[in-house]
C-alpha cells in the first residue's frame, strides 16, 4: 500500500508539472493515464467515484 501511495503522489506531481510547463503531450497523457489507474486502486477511489457521479447528476439536472 505504501508503494502504491508513493506512486500516486509521484505521478500526481508529474501530471501537475506537465500541465503547467508546456501543455499535454502524448507522453504526458500516458503519465496522466497511469496516475488515474494507480489512483483508482487506492482508498480514495470510492470517494472520487461518488464525487464524479454527484457532479454528473448536478450537470444533468440543469435546465438551460
C-alpha angles and dihedrals in degrees: 000000000000091000090050093050093047089049090052092049093048094048091045091055090048092051092051092048092048093051094048098042107052116336127269117313125180092264089050090050090054090052090049091051091050089049090054093050093049092045090052090060095055129087089260093069097090092049092049091048092050091049092050092049091048091051091047092051090047092052092042091054095053117109120209 
